[in-house]
């Protein structure tokens, strides 16, 4: 059965990446699955998937089991095997260096913003015309002496965990609203400053 929607959370598989900033997309998928008592399992292509429903809408939650920079191959395999959904019903959830920790922003479409996972998905789907949910991780502080790569692959600090929990909870609400009412409703409710 062709799904009504696909929510693709980006991250890096493997225990060495658990709890890192780059894996916020995975955290949202895990929270969504847990909220419905679902368990992710091997899916079509290089991904772990489970079913997810909001009202009468039936869709798929997915985590690519590729490294971040190859996330597009999982997206392509899912869309091909499932024969959909349409591009505007694919929500990609990812971390964002340009948003402060704890902030989130829905976008109808756009560029990759320098994010290699988004670049890969765009390349494989042939378009940036899919909605995305960006979750802020902030940029590294200069005095910390970390570059962007070290920052995204670093675990969250203990004092950041409250903000992470809060943004994941809001992201779960946002995804449910996106599925139920569309991208405009999600942007209007969650993109406020």
N, C-alpha and C positions, 0 to 999 in steps of 0.2 A: 504494500500500500504506500502510495506517495505521501510523504510527510507534509503537513501544513507549514512547518518551520524547522530550521536547524539552528541550534545555538552551539557555536564552536568556541571553546575556551582555549586560548593559546598558552603554552608553557613548554617546559622541557621535561621529558620523562626520566625517571630514575631517582633513587633515593638521595643522590648527591645534590639534586635540585629542589628537594622538598623544602618548603618554607622560604624559598627565595623570592625576591621582588618580581622577577620575570615570570613567576608561576601564579600570579593573581588570577589569571583566566582559569587555570585549573581549580583554584580554590572556589571560584564561583560555581563551576560545573559540579564540583563535589557537594557544595552546599545545596544546590538545586536538586540534585539526585537524592540527597539525604532527606530533604524536606518532603519528598514523596515516597520515601522508603525504597527507592530504586538502587540498584547496584550496577555500576559500569562493567561491561564485559567486552571482549574482543569484538570488533565490528568489521564492517566492510573496509578494506584498505587498512592502512596503518593507523588505527584509531581505537579508542575504547568508547563505547556508546551505551546509552539506555534510552528507553522511551520516556516521554514527559508530556503531560497534558495540562492545559489550562482551559477549563470549560469544555467546549466541544472541539477545541483545537488540539490536534495530536501531532507531536513532533519528536525530534531527536536531540539529545544532549550529547556532545562529543568532545573528546580530548585527543588531539593528534599524538601519536606515539612516535613521532619523529622529533628531531631537534627543532627548536624554534624556527630556524632559518629555512626549514623544509616543510613547514606547516601546510603549505598549499597543496602538497601531494595528497595529504589526508583529506582536505576539503574537496579536491577534485574527485577522489575515489568515492567519497560519500555521495556527492551530487550525482555522479554517473551511476552508481549502483542503486541509489534510491530513486533515480529519475526525477530529481528535484530536491528541494523546493525551488521556487523562483528566486532570483538574486535578492530581491527586496525582502524576502522572508528568511534570509541567512543573517544571523546576528553573530558577529565576531567579538569576543570579549578578550581584552588585552590590557597589559600594563601601559603606562604613559609617563615618561620622564618629565613632560612639560606641564603636568598637573601636580599640585601639591598632594602629599600623602593624605588619603582620606576623601579626596574629591573624586567625583565621577562625571562623565559627560557622554551622552548619546550623540551620535552623528548619523545623519541619513546616508552619507557616502563620503568620499574624499580620497585624499592621497594616503601614502603610507606614513607620513610624518617622521621618516627616518627609522621606522620600526621594521626590522627584517622579517618578522613573522607576517605582518600585514603585507609587506612587499611580496612575499612568497604566495600568499593567498590571492592577492590581486593578479599576479602573474599566471597562476594556474587557472583562475576563473575568468581571466581575460578582461577584468573590469574592476574598478573601485566602487562600483555602484551598489554595494551591499552595506547595510547598517552596521555600525560598530558601537561598542560600549567600551570607553577608555577609562581605566582606573588609575588614579594618580599614585606615583611612587616618589615623586620629587626628584630633583637632580642632586648629585653628591655635593656636599659642601666642600669648597676649595681646601679648607684646612684639614679635611679628612684625608686628603691625598689620594683619593680614589678617582679613577676615570669612570666613564659611563658603563663600560663593560663590567668592571669590577662591581660597580654599584648594583646593576640589575641582577647579577649573579650572587649577590650577598644576601644572607638571611635578614629578615626584619629584626630590629633591635627589640629587646624586651619592652622598652617604653613606647614602641610603635604598635604593639599588638592590639591595643584597644582601638586604635584608628583603623587597623586592618580588619578587625572583626566588624566594626561599624560599617565600613565601605562594602564588605562582602554581603552583609545583611541588606543594605540598601540596593545593591546590585541584584540580589535575588528578587526583591520587590520590583525593581525596574524591568527585569527580564519578563516577569509575569505580566506587567502592564504592557510591555512591548507586544507580547504574544496576544493578549486580550484586545488591546485597543490600537496598536500600531505605534510607529516611530514618533509621530507628532505628539501623541499623549505622553510618551516616555520622555521626550525632550522637554516638553512644557513643565512636567512635574519635577524632573531630576536635574535639569541643567541650570537651575537658578544659582546665582553666585553665593 
